[in-house]
Amino acid sequence: MGKKPATYADLEALPEHVVGEIVAGELYASPRPVLRHTAVTSRLGGELGGLFDRGRGGPGGWLILDKPELHLGRDVLVPDLAAWRRERMPRILDVAAFTLAPDWVCEVLSPSTRTLDREAKLPVYAREGVRHVWLMDPLSLTLEVFALMDGRYTALLTHTGTTPVRAVPFDAVALDLPFIWDAQ
């Protein structure tokens, strides 16, 4: 007899110091990220939020959230950052989790989540129609940018280093990577 698929009750039973996700019926429990990971996530969210969420000095038009819980079919994912175009989600809903797939997600890679983010979560994002995915590696200072084309992700950009870069869908402005990577 096969293994019983994980349930939301399994997520709720996890200790507070881990991040739980369910992908393809399997429960994943990851340690809380290290401070470098958290800093990259916070700084990227801050940079994008002002320009694209609030529209201060940028085009606006997005709702950007840190660590939202996504209920996508039977999968429960928690990306580091996610964004919805305002025409799809005009305001923040008073819910604990979102069932509407975002238009963009960013996963900041850690040694403990690298395989989960690349191999388990990317197919779920593709299945649900997430148009843009960024994978950011704070150890190698690498940003990978993917776009959904014909149901699969195509790599648009791999940028390593600290020079500013423009990356879709937020390519209206250059990302301040020295600040985001804390490499000033």
C-alpha positions as CSV (number, residue, x, y, z in Angstrom):
1,M,0.0,0.0,0.0
2,G,1.3,3.5,-0.9
3,K,2.2,6.3,1.4
4,K,-0.8,8.5,2.5
5,P,-0.6,12.0,1.0
6,A,0.2,14.8,3.4
7,T,-2.7,17.0,4.6
8,Y,-3.0,20.5,5.9
9,A,-3.2,19.1,9.4
10,D,0.3,17.8,8.8
11,L,1.5,21.3,8.1
12,E,-0.2,22.7,11.2
13,A,1.5,20.0,13.3
14,L,5.0,21.2,12.3
15,P,7.0,23.1,14.9
16,E,7.1,26.9,14.5
17,H,10.8,27.0,13.6
18,V,10.2,25.3,10.2
19,V,8.5,26.3,6.9
20,G,6.1,23.6,5.7
21,E,4.9,23.0,2.2
22,I,3.1,20.2,0.4
23,V,4.1,19.3,-3.1
24,A,2.7,16.4,-5.0
25,G,1.3,15.0,-1.8
26,E,4.6,15.1,0.0
27,L,5.3,17.1,3.1
28,Y,8.4,19.3,3.0
29,A,9.7,20.9,6.2
30,S,12.6,23.3,5.8
31,P,14.4,25.2,8.5
32,R,13.9,28.9,8.8
33,P,16.2,30.6,6.3
34,V,19.6,32.1,7.4
35,L,19.9,35.8,7.7
36,R,21.5,36.3,4.3
37,H,18.6,34.6,2.6
38,T,16.1,36.7,4.7
39,A,18.0,39.9,3.9
40,V,18.0,39.2,0.1
41,T,14.2,38.5,0.3
42,S,13.5,41.6,2.3
43,R,15.7,43.9,0.2
44,L,14.3,42.7,-3.1
45,G,10.7,43.0,-1.8
46,G,11.5,46.5,-0.6
47,E,13.0,47.5,-3.9
48,L,10.1,46.1,-6.0
49,G,7.4,47.2,-3.5
50,G,8.0,50.9,-3.7
51,L,8.3,50.9,-7.5
52,F,5.8,48.4,-8.6
53,D,3.3,48.0,-5.7
54,R,3.1,51.6,-4.6
55,G,4.2,53.1,-7.9
56,R,6.7,55.5,-6.2
57,G,9.2,56.3,-8.9
58,G,8.0,53.3,-10.9
59,P,5.1,52.1,-12.9
60,G,3.0,50.5,-10.1
61,G,0.4,47.9,-11.2
62,W,1.4,45.0,-8.9
63,L,0.5,43.6,-5.5
64,I,3.7,42.2,-4.0
65,L,3.8,40.0,-0.8
66,D,6.4,38.2,1.2
67,K,6.0,34.5,2.0
68,P,2.3,34.2,1.0
69,E,0.7,30.8,1.5
70,L,-0.5,29.5,-1.9
71,H,-3.1,26.7,-2.2
72,L,-2.7,25.6,-5.8
73,G,-4.7,22.5,-6.3
74,R,-3.6,20.0,-3.7
75,D,-0.2,21.7,-3.3
76,V,0.6,24.2,-0.6
77,L,3.6,26.4,-1.4
78,V,5.2,29.3,0.3
79,P,7.4,31.3,-2.1
80,D,9.8,33.9,-0.7
81,L,8.0,36.6,-2.7
82,A,5.0,36.6,-5.0
83,A,3.2,39.2,-7.1
84,W,-0.1,39.6,-8.8
85,R,-1.0,42.1,-11.4
86,R,-3.5,44.5,-10.0
87,E,-6.1,43.7,-12.7
88,R,-6.1,40.1,-11.4
89,M,-6.0,41.0,-7.7
90,P,-6.9,44.6,-7.1
91,R,-6.5,44.5,-3.4
92,I,-5.3,42.3,-0.6
93,L,-7.9,39.8,0.4
94,D,-8.7,39.0,4.0
95,V,-7.7,35.4,3.7
96,A,-5.0,33.2,5.3
97,A,-4.0,31.7,1.9
98,F,-4.4,32.5,-1.8
99,T,-5.9,30.1,-4.4
100,L,-5.2,32.5,-7.3
101,A,-1.8,31.7,-8.7
102,P,0.5,34.7,-8.8
103,D,1.9,36.2,-12.0
104,W,5.4,36.2,-10.6
105,V,7.3,34.3,-7.9
106,C,10.8,34.6,-6.5
107,E,12.5,31.8,-4.7
108,V,15.7,32.7,-2.8
109,L,17.8,29.5,-2.9
110,S,19.2,28.0,0.2
111,P,21.3,24.8,0.4
112,S,18.3,23.1,2.2
113,T,15.7,24.2,-0.3
114,R,17.5,24.4,-3.6
115,T,16.2,21.0,-4.9
116,L,12.7,21.6,-3.6
117,D,12.5,25.0,-5.3
118,R,14.0,23.8,-8.7
119,E,12.6,20.3,-9.1
120,A,9.4,20.1,-7.1
121,K,7.9,23.7,-7.0
122,L,8.7,24.8,-10.6
123,P,6.4,22.2,-12.2
124,V,3.6,23.3,-9.9
125,Y,4.1,27.0,-10.8
126,A,4.1,26.0,-14.5
127,R,0.9,23.9,-14.1
128,E,-0.8,26.8,-12.4
129,G,0.3,29.4,-15.1
130,V,2.7,31.5,-13.1
131,R,4.1,33.5,-15.9
132,H,7.5,34.6,-14.4
133,V,9.8,32.9,-11.9
134,W,13.1,34.2,-10.5
135,L,15.6,32.0,-8.7
136,M,18.1,34.0,-6.6
137,D,21.2,32.4,-5.1
138,P,22.8,34.7,-2.5
139,L,25.8,32.5,-2.2
140,S,26.8,32.6,-5.9
141,L,25.2,36.1,-6.4
142,T,23.1,34.7,-9.3
143,L,19.7,35.7,-10.6
144,E,18.0,33.3,-13.0
145,V,14.9,34.7,-14.8
146,F,12.3,32.3,-16.4
147,A,9.2,32.9,-18.4
148,L,6.4,30.5,-19.0
149,M,6.1,29.6,-22.7
150,D,3.9,26.8,-24.0
151,G,3.5,25.3,-20.5
152,R,7.3,25.2,-19.7
153,Y,9.8,27.6,-18.3
154,T,12.3,29.1,-20.6
155,A,15.4,30.7,-19.2
156,L,15.6,34.4,-20.3
157,L,18.5,35.5,-18.2
158,T,21.2,34.2,-15.9
159,H,23.0,37.1,-14.3
160,T,25.9,36.6,-11.9
161,G,27.5,39.4,-9.9
162,T,26.7,42.8,-8.5
163,T,26.1,45.0,-11.5
164,P,22.6,46.3,-11.8
165,V,20.3,44.3,-14.1
166,R,16.8,44.6,-15.7
167,A,14.7,41.5,-15.4
168,V,11.2,40.8,-16.6
169,P,8.5,41.4,-15.5
170,F,10.1,44.3,-13.5
171,D,12.4,45.5,-16.2
172,A,11.1,49.1,-16.2
173,V,14.0,49.7,-13.7
174,A,17.4,48.2,-13.0
175,L,17.6,46.1,-9.8
176,D,20.2,47.5,-7.4
177,L,21.9,44.1,-6.9
178,P,24.8,45.5,-4.8
179,F,22.2,46.6,-2.2
180,I,20.1,43.4,-2.6
181,W,23.2,41.1,-2.3
182,D,24.6,43.3,0.5
183,A,27.8,43.6,-1.6
184,Q,28.3,47.3,-1.6
